[in-house]
Every structure is written in C-alpha cells, then in structure tokens.
C-alpha cells in the first residue's frame, strides 16, 4: 500500500493533561489485576490452569472476601480496556502530528510498531508473560492503515471487529455454561515450585517453552483490541479529552452510560461465577472502562482532585512504569527475590492489596523525581532515541520533545 500524504486536520497541537491522568490511572489499574497473578501459586501459568479462583462473597461474606472481590471487580479487564483505548488515542495524535507537518502516513510508523513489538518481546521473555505491548504493536499496524481511510471505513471496521468479538465471547460463555462443574481448580504443582523456588533462567526457559499458550490472550482478543483502538480514535476526534464545553458534555455521557449500564451488568457477571468470567472481563469491562474515562474526566472538570498530578507523572512515564511495576512484583513475589507469594500464601488478601499500594507509591515517587530532571521516562527516552531521525542526542537529554507522546 502506498503512503498517503496528509492534509492537516482541524485539531490543535496542545497537550491534553487529562490523557496523562487517565494513562496513569490505567497503569496503576492494570497492576490491580496483575498483582494477583504474581501473588498466586504458579503465577503466570496459574492463569491458564485456573489457579486464580476468586472468593465467593455471597457464600462467605467475610470482610476479607468482600474486600478482595470488590478490589478484583473494580479492576479486572477495566483498566486494560482503558489502556487500550488510550493507545488508540495516542495513535490518532501521531497521525494528526504527521498531518500538521505534511508528512506521509503511515510513514515510519511501522518502525515504531516494530520497536514496540521488540520491547514487548523482551518484556515477555525476561519479566512477565502477560505482556500487552506485543498485541498492541500488531494491532497498531492495522489501525494505522485504517487512519488514512474514510470515517465510514473506520466505522465499519469498528463495528465488525466488535461484533465478531462479542460473538466469540458469547460462544465461549455458552460453552462454559454447558460444561459440567469440575469444582475449584488448582495450579500446576510443578509451576508453583518453579516460581517459588526455581532459578531465574528456569523461569525464562519456561516462558519460552510455553510461549504459544502464554500469548493466547492477544490472539483471542484481537477483535476487541481493534475495536477499542478505533474507539479511542473516534473519541479523540470527537473532542472527548479536550478542555471544552463539548468535551465536558461527552465525558458526562460516557460516565452515565458506561457506569450506568456497565456496573450492574458487570456485577451480575461477577456474581454469576467463573462461567461468566470471559463475558465480564472481555465483554462488559470495556463498557465500564468508557465509564471510568468519563468519571475521571468529570471529576477533574469539577474539582481539584488530590493525586491527579501524581497520576499524571505516572502517565507521562507510562511505558517505564508498566515494565517497572512488573519487575518490582517479580522480585518481591518470586523465589528469585523475596519470595512473598510462597511465604505469605494462604494468609489472606490484605498483603496482596498492600503490595499493590506499596508498588504504586514507589512508581508515583519515582516518576515525579525522574521528571524533575528529565523530559521523558527512561524507556520512553530510549525509544525516542532509537526512533528519532535527529537522534544523536543522549537518550536522557532534557531537550524539547519532538512531538506528542503516544
């Protein structure tokens, strides 16, 4: 496909502070889900083996079960969907930036996507199997092409991808309902021993040996990724993140519809048990994510929100914080580090939620201190240095940014 030279769209180059706050919330929110993976026997492999059995707060309404269930419900799938939408927004911003400069599209964007895929591969192999960067890189290549097409083509692609994804989720849910109940599942003992007592290179080898199975989520959710990327593009073009009257009205509607419909449906799926897991995480959670965008936006529109600046710092260093939080959890939970998952396993959920809070505070403090001295986060700076056409400056140079961040 030939490159398309763009006409400048009717948008401004002004940075949108709301996006940084939302990105920071998405990063810390994904950790709210991932922290249970790190803290569970078998860790990454335990997800596929059904080793992440959530408590039943109806059968046992103890404070610990209620707190864990609420913590999981508020996060599971919602912030991952939010992060995916924001990646689509970032892609649209890069398209607009190229248009203002009169550059061809997709131009060098495939290089950026390839570098992101490489970063995700390294992250997958060395740190955490449930990496999102590889899936985002592949999806971005397709959506980047769609950005140069008409709005009608993008609308058809959005609804087609979303419809196919919902059909798949429906079939999976029906299949789960038709299966006989086999009771609570337990993690693979060999995997549990590996993450509790095995060496680091053994864990790396395990991820490589089981790469196809551990990479199944982005394949399974590819339609959802395309749909949410395109939704992010549409929201950005509609001005949903702008500090304008129209933007505020859009955010109010997003909060109302997303939370008004999503929360009751999500609660029903969660109370329905594990047979409705796929429907809740991959079908209803994206709707709640739209509500989260609207809710956070409305709060910032109306109030001086404590902690908004801290979330913005995490958002400006999102890639570094995403990898950093997984690296910290790996060192804290696995046997190659402090081994908390094995030492504290079975002691209740409070330490896991405390772990999330502690790692989150470290990320906030580190990102704020880093940004006092540097323009970009460390991994963002390396990425910019590697991809910049004028990049003979050092990767930690504090010079003026060359374009909007994704």
C-alpha positions, 0 to 999 in steps of 0.5 A, spaced: 500 500 500 502 506 498 503 512 503 498 517 503 500 524 504 496 528 509 492 534 509 492 537 516 486 536 520 482 541 524 485 539 531 490 543 535 497 541 537 496 542 545 497 537 550 491 534 553 493 533 561 487 529 562 490 523 557 496 523 562 491 522 568 487 517 565 494 513 562 496 513 569 490 511 572 490 505 567 497 503 569 496 503 576 489 499 574 492 494 570 497 492 576 490 491 580 489 485 576 496 483 575 498 483 582 494 477 583 497 473 578 504 474 581 501 473 588 498 466 586 501 459 586 504 458 579 503 465 577 503 466 570 501 459 568 496 459 574 492 463 569 491 458 564 490 452 569 485 456 573 489 457 579 486 464 580 479 462 583 476 468 586 472 468 593 465 467 593 462 473 597 455 471 597 457 464 600 462 467 605 461 474 606 467 475 610 470 482 610 476 479 607 472 476 601 468 482 600 474 486 600 478 482 595 472 481 590 470 488 590 478 490 589 478 484 583 471 487 580 473 494 580 479 492 576 479 486 572 479 487 564 477 495 566 483 498 566 486 494 560 480 496 556 482 503 558 489 502 556 487 500 550 483 505 548 488 510 550 493 507 545 488 508 540 488 515 542 495 516 542 495 513 535 490 518 532 495 524 535 501 521 531 497 521 525 494 528 526 502 530 528 504 527 521 498 531 518 500 538 521 507 537 518 505 534 511 508 528 512 506 521 509 502 516 513 503 511 515 510 513 514 515 510 519 510 508 523 511 501 522 518 502 525 515 504 531 510 498 531 516 494 530 520 497 536 514 496 540 513 489 538 521 488 540 520 491 547 514 487 548 518 481 546 523 482 551 518 484 556 515 477 555 521 473 555 525 476 561 519 479 566 512 477 565 508 473 560 502 477 560 505 482 556 500 487 552 505 491 548 506 485 543 498 485 541 498 492 541 504 493 536 500 488 531 494 491 532 497 498 531 499 496 524 492 495 522 489 501 525 494 505 522 492 503 515 485 504 517 487 512 519 488 514 512 481 511 510 474 514 510 470 515 517 465 510 514 471 505 513 473 506 520 466 505 522 465 499 519 471 496 521 469 498 528 463 495 528 465 488 525 471 487 529 466 488 535 461 484 533 465 478 531 468 479 538 462 479 542 460 473 538 466 469 540 465 471 547 458 469 547 460 462 544 465 461 549 460 463 555 455 458 552 460 453 552 462 454 559 455 454 561 454 447 558 460 444 561 459 440 567 462 443 574 469 440 575 469 444 582 475 449 584 481 448 580 488 448 582 495 450 579 500 446 576 504 443 582 510 443 578 509 451 576 508 453 583 515 450 585 518 453 579 516 460 581 517 459 588 523 456 588 526 455 581 532 459 578 531 465 574 533 462 567 528 456 569 523 461 569 525 464 562 526 457 559 519 456 561 516 462 558 519 460 552 517 453 552 510 455 553 510 461 549 504 459 544 499 458 550 502 464 554 500 469 548 493 466 547 490 472 550 492 477 544 490 472 539 483 471 542 482 478 543 484 481 537 477 483 535 476 487 541 483 490 541 481 493 534 475 495 536 477 499 542 483 502 538 478 505 533 474 507 539 479 511 542 480 514 535 473 516 534 473 519 541 479 523 540 476 526 534 470 527 537 473 532 542 472 527 548 479 529 552 479 536 550 478 542 555 471 544 552 464 545 553 463 539 548 468 535 551 465 536 558 458 534 555 461 527 552 465 525 558 458 526 562 455 521 557 460 516 557 460 516 565 452 515 565 452 510 560 458 506 561 457 506 569 450 506 568 449 500 564 456 497 565 456 496 573 450 492 574 451 488 568 458 487 570 456 485 577 451 480 575 457 477 571 461 477 577 456 474 581 454 469 576 461 465 577 467 463 573 462 461 567 461 468 566 468 470 567 470 471 559 463 475 558 465 480 564 472 481 563 472 481 555 465 483 554 462 488 559 469 491 562 470 495 556 463 498 557 465 500 564 472 502 562 468 508 557 465 509 564 471 510 568 474 515 562 468 519 563 468 519 571 475 521 571 474 526 566 468 529 570 471 529 576 477 533 574 472 538 570 469 539 577 474 539 582 481 539 584 482 532 585 488 530 590 493 525 586 491 527 579 498 530 578 501 524 581 497 520 576 499 524 571 507 523 572 505 516 572 502 517 565 507 521 562 512 515 564 507 510 562 511 505 558 517 505 564 512 504 569 508 498 566 515 494 565 517 497 572 511 495 576 512 488 573 519 487 575 518 490 582 512 484 583 517 479 580 522 480 585 518 481 591 513 475 589 518 470 586 523 465 589 528 469 585 527 475 590 523 475 596 519 470 595 512 473 598 507 469 594 510 462 597 511 465 604 505 469 605 500 464 601 494 462 604 494 468 609 489 472 606 488 478 601 490 484 605 498 483 603 496 482 596 492 489 596 498 492 600 503 490 595 499 493 590 499 500 594 506 499 596 508 498 588 504 504 586 507 509 591 514 507 589 512 508 581 508 515 583 515 517 587 519 515 582 516 518 576 515 525 579 523 525 581 525 522 574 521 528 571 524 533 575 530 532 571 528 529 565 523 530 559 521 523 558 521 516 562 527 512 561 524 507 556 520 512 553 527 516 552 530 510 549 525 509 544 525 516 542 532 515 541 532 509 537 526 512 533 528 519 532 531 521 525 535 527 529 537 522 534 544 523 536 542 526 542 543 522 549 537 518 550 536 522 557 537 529 554 532 534 557 531 537 550 524 539 547 520 533 545 519 532 538 512 531 538 506 528 542 507 522 546 503 516 544 
